Amino acid sequence: MNWKTELPLIAILRGITPHEVHTHVQALLDAGFDAIEIPLNSPQWQQSIGDMVQTFGQRALIGAGTVLQLQQVEELAELGSKLVVTPNTQPAVIACAVQHGMTVCAGCATASEAFNALEAGAQALKIFPSVSFGPDYIKALKAVLPPQIPVFAVGGITPENLHLYLAAGCVGAGLGSDLYRAGQSVERTAQQAAAFVQAYKEATR
């Protein structure tokens, strides 16, 4: 499996600001996370991603989500981003990120999109929005995908339903609003991070 973290849970910090990002990422790393995604529709994302790569880049796979354009990939490469997560399947964007040495988790919903992403070089896939499709759909899709490709469930994943998606064949999940909502306290982030880590450990014993 070509996935470069110990814990296959991606923390999605949508809406986080540069002045608060350090404390939230620290809380996530303390809980055991080692993959951090800062979506590009967050305020001043260049500063947040650049700072986090500089501060925590040796401890975690840090990069961007909602990556849609080639120019964004070039900016991320300059910042030292190691992770690119897309909501869709854009072969040119995926290929560009791979050429820059980044780990790409490409968003897809169908077999055609999944195989297009893999052909472009994506090392992992995210089924989005997972809660809308459900575990049975993902299990069926997994049956036709190469078994070594890590598949992540993203969209609507909670500590309570995570085990269903792991049982369906997902290696892990991308965690959005149930882990972090813009403006929430660091204490809340730490609490939810611990809940997700515990849920993952219980489901994979």
N, C-alpha and C positions, 0 to 999 in steps of 0.2 A: 504494500500500500504506500503510495507516494504522498504521504501527508506528514508535514514536518513539525508536529506538536505532540506532546505527551497526552494531553486531554483534548479529545476531538469535539470541543464545544467552543464555538466562536462567539465572543461577546460583541454585540452590535450596539455601539454608543451613538445612536442617531440623535442629533441635536445638541451634543455636548459642546461646550465652549472652551477656548484655550485656558482660561483662568481656573477651570475646575477639572480639567481632564486628568491632570497628574494624580490627584487624590483618588479618583475613581479607578484609574488603571492600576494604581498601587493596591487598592482593595481587591480588585479582581485577581491580580497576580498572587496576593497573599492567600486567596481562597483556592488557588490551584490552576487558574486559567493561564493559558499561554498562547492564545490567539485573540487578537483585538482588531476589530473592524470599526473604523470611523467613517460613516457614510459621507459622501461628498455634498450632500444637501445639509450639512451641519455648518454652523457659523465658523468662518475663518479656519476651514479644515486644513489648509496648508500649514498653518502654524501648529495646530494640534498634532497632526501626523508627524511633521518634522520634529517637534519637541519629543514626542513619545518614542520615535525611532532612535533619537539621540540618547534618551534616558533609559529606555527599557529594551532596545533592540537586540541586546545580547540574551535577554531572558524570555522573549516572546516573539511570535510571528505577528508583526504589526503592520497594518496597512489600511486600505480603503474599501468602502462599499459603495454601491450605486455608481459604479464606474461605467460611463456610457460612451466616452469619446476618446479618440486617439490622443488628443492634446492633454487630456487628463492623465493618461498613462505616462506620457512624457514628463509631466510635472511630478508625478509620483516617483518616477525613476530618479529624478534629481533629488527628491527628498529622502531617498533611501528606502522607500516602502518595499516590503517583502511579500505583501499579500494584496491581491486584487479580487474583490467579490463583485460580480455583476448581477443585476436583476433579470437580465435577458441574455440571449445568445447572439453576440456580435463577433463573428470570426476574426475580423481585423483587429478589434480591441483585444481579444484573447491572445492572438498570435503576437501582437506587439508586446504585451505584458510578459509573455513567456520568453520572448527574445531578450527582454531586460532582466531575466532571471527571477521573475516573481512567481510565486505560487498562485495559481488562478483557480478560484471556485466559481464556476459559471452557473448562472441561474437558468433553469429550464423547466418545462412542464410536460413535454411530450418526448417520445422516443426520437423523433426527427431532430428536435432541438438538442437533445442530449448527445446524439452522435455527431451533429455538426460542431458542438462545443469540443468534444473529444478530438475530432479531426483537426480542429484549430490549435490543439495543444493543451487544453484545460486538463489539470491534474486531478480535479475534483469537481463534483456537480452538486448543486443545491436545487432541491425540488421546492418550487415557490409558486403560490403559497400552499404549504403542506397541509395546513388544517382544512383547506377547502377541498383538497383531493382525498385526504385520509390515508391511513396506513395501508389499507388493502390496495389502493391504487399504486402506492410506492412499491409495495411488494411485487405487484405484477410488472411494473416497469423495471425493477431490479432484475427480473428473470431474463431480460434480453440484453442487459448491460454487461460489459466485461466485469467479472467478479472482483478484479483487483482495484477497480475504480471506487474511491470513497464517495459515498452519497450522503449528503447532509439534508436533514429536514429543516426548513426555514419558513416561518410564518405561523404564528399561533402556538408555538411550542411552550409548554409550561412544565414545572417540576412534576406535575401530576400526570401529564400525558407523554412525557419523554420516552418512557419505557415502551410504549406502543410503537413508536417509530423506530426505536432500536430493534425491537422484535421483528419489524417489517424488513429489516436489512440495512437501515441507515447506520453508518459508523458513528454518527454524532449529529449535532444540530447547530444551527445559528440561532442565537437567542436575542430577541429584540425587546419589545415593550414589557414583557414580563420580567426581564432582567433590569432594564434601564429605560426610564422615561426622562425626557429633557427636564432638568430642574430638580430632580429628586435628590435626596440626601445621600451622602456617601454611606451612611449606616444602612439605608435601604438597599443600595447596591451590594454591599457586603452580605446582607441577610439573604438576598435573592441568589447571589453567587453561591453561597454555601448550600442553599436548598437545591440548586441545580447540580452541584458537584455530588451531593449526597444521593440525589435521584439517579445520576449516572452510575455511581458506584454500586448502588443497590440493583440496578438493572443489568449490570455486566458482571456480577459475581459468578 
